[in-house]
Amino acid sequence: MHPLTGDDAWLGERLAQASRIAVLGIKTEVAAGQPAFDVPRYLQQVGYSVLPVPVYYPEAQRILGEAVYRRVRDIPGHIDILNVFRRSGDLLPHLDDILAAKPALVWLQLGIRNEEFAERLRAEGIDVVQDRCILVDHRRLLGSR
């Protein structure tokens, strides 16, 4: 199944196989009620290891009880999914960092789409999902694991 189609079986399989999800653009607890905090909190609650990579909040040392990383490439070990909360026009400056980390899948949240960014990731063997909410798809496809 080609990841460009967003096929439910393919998405469900990727979500079921994942255990470590890095979140680029995560917000801190003071932003509870906003997707960039609530979605990662949900992912943690259903059993994923969430690895926070905030863009702002330079003072934050921990988010959701987890150590903060300043760059995606600084995360030790394999990243199953990189969930991204950045505006479409703000993605390209993160490209080199993401390519260095080589996550298996980059998941751009609902409303985020950038074809140039996605094609450059795919050219390096990284799957991409665009303009979909990982929380909505997880609930729909897997429920509570």
ZAMARGU-4260 file (C-alpha; in steps of 0.2 Angstrom, whole numbers, plus 5000, padded with zeros to 4 digits):
<rodrens>
0) 5000/5000/5000 | 5007/5017/4995 | 5007/5029/5010 | 5001/5044/4999 | 4984/5036/4999
5) 4981/5036/5018 | 4974/5019/5017 | 4966/5014/5033 | 4974/4997/5034 | 4991/5004/5031
10) 4988/5018/5044 | 4982/5006/5057 | 4997/4994/5054 | 5009/5008/5056 | 5000/5014/5072
15) 4999/4997/5079 | 5018/4993/5076 | 5024/5010/5083 | 5030/5012/5101 | 5041/5028/5101
20) 5033/5044/5094 | 5043/5060/5094 | 5033/5076/5094 | 5040/5091/5085 | 5032/5107/5090
25) 5024/5100/5106 | 5018/5113/5119 | 5019/5112/5138 | 5006/5109/5151 | 5001/5127/5151
30) 4994/5124/5134 | 4982/5110/5139 | 4967/5111/5128 | 4977/5114/5113 | 4981/5100/5100
35) 5000/5102/5102 | 4998/5097/5120 | 4982/5086/5120 | 4987/5075/5106 | 5004/5069/5113
40) 4996/5067/5130 | 4983/5055/5122 | 4997/5046/5114 | 5006/5044/5130 | 4990/5038/5139
45) 4987/5024/5126 | 5004/5017/5129 | 5016/5026/5117 | 5033/5033/5123 | 5032/5051/5119
50) 5048/5061/5115 | 5045/5080/5116 | 5054/5091/5104 | 5047/5109/5108 | 5051/5123/5096
55) 5047/5136/5109 | 5048/5135/5128 | 5067/5136/5130 | 5065/5134/5149 | 5056/5118/5148
60) 5066/5103/5154 | 5052/5090/5154 | 5035/5089/5146 | 5022/5075/5150 | 5035/5069/5163
65) 5048/5066/5149 | 5065/5074/5145 | 5064/5087/5132 | 5075/5086/5116 | 5080/5102/5107
70) 5082/5094/5090 | 5075/5078/5083 | 5092/5071/5079 | 5096/5072/5098 | 5084/5058/5102
75) 5093/5042/5105 | 5087/5027/5097 | 5074/5024/5083 | 5059/5035/5081 | 5044/5025/5074
80) 5034/5041/5071 | 5038/5059/5071 | 5022/5068/5074 | 5023/5086/5068 | 5014/5102/5074
85) 5022/5116/5064 | 5014/5127/5050 | 5016/5121/5033 | 5027/5135/5028 | 5038/5132/5043
90) 5043/5114/5039 | 5058/5116/5027 | 5070/5123/5041 | 5067/5107/5050 | 5071/5095/5036
95) 5090/5093/5039 | 5086/5089/5057 | 5073/5076/5053 | 5083/5068/5039 | 5098/5066/5052
100) 5086/5057/5064 | 5078/5046/5050 | 5061/5042/5058 | 5052/5028/5050 | 5037/5039/5047
105) 5033/5058/5048 | 5015/5062/5052 | 5010/5080/5048 | 4995/5085/5059 | 4978/5090/5052
110) 4980/5106/5041 | 4998/5103/5038 | 5004/5099/5021 | 5020/5103/5011 | 5023/5093/4995
115) 5041/5099/4993 | 5045/5094/5011 | 5036/5077/5009 | 5044/5073/4993 | 5062/5076/5000
120) 5058/5064/5015 | 5051/5051/5004 | 5067/5052/4993 | 5077/5047/5008 | 5065/5032/5012
125) 5055/5041/5025 | 5036/5038/5024 | 5025/5053/5026 | 5007/5056/5031 | 5000/5073/5028
130) 4985/5083/5034 | 4978/5070/5046 | 4976/5070/5065 | 4985/5055/5073 | 4973/5055/5088
135) 4957/5054/5077 | 4965/5040/5066 | 4971/5031/5081 | 4954/5031/5090 | 4945/5027/5074
140) 4957/5013/5069 | 4963/5005/5085 | 4953/5013/5099 | 4962/5011/5116 | 4977/4999/5114
</rodrens>
